[in-house]
Amino acid sequence: MQTLGTYSIITDDIKQGGPYMSLLQFDDDVMPFSFSDVLILRYLLGSVNAAQTIEDFNTINTPSEMNWSFYSHTKKFVKRFLKEPYRLQDKIWLQNLANEKDIKIISKLKELDRTLKNT
């Protein structure tokens, strides 16, 4: 896969062998994001609240007929960026973003989880 000049890729193709997983497995400068990653990041940055984030996920997910669970995607986000990153640079990137923007990641993710459970 040739990705010269690309800093990130956003895709819904997150299966094994797809661009998202392939880029996570290689030591590459390209940072892959799923659409749910982008929605969660937008929420963490304070651009929207938890309810709007969930609504936006459903707006994308429902017509796509992928039948994804936002709960499982939030868990994948936590695993990738906080608990068990494929690449340490992804964890460091999120920590740097949180420090720069004064984001309380754990508190925000707990709020998102509570809102998700109440919908």
PEFEN-V918607 format. One line per field, one symbol per residue. ss: DSSP state (A for helix, B for strand, O for the rest). phi: phi as a letter, one per 40 degrees, with the letter a starting at -180 (. if undefined). burial: + if it has 24 or more other ideal C-beta (glycine too) atoms within 12 Angstrom, else -. A space follows every 50 residues. Layout:
ss=???
phi=???
burial=???
//
This chain:
ss=OOOOOOOBBBBOOOOOOOAAAAAAAOOOOOBBBBAAAAAAAAAAOOOOOA AAAAAAAAAAAAAAOOOOOAAAAAAAAAAAAAAOOOOAAAAAAAAAAAAA AOOOAAAAAAAAAAAAAOO
phi=.cbdgbcabbabcbcdgccccccccbcbccbcbcccdccccccdcgcacc ccccccdcccccccgcfcbcdccccccccccbcbccbdccccdccccccc bfccdcccccccccccccb
burial=--------++++-+----++--++-----+++++++++++++++-----+ --++--++--+--------+--++-+++-+++-------+--++---+-- --+-+--++-+++-++---
//
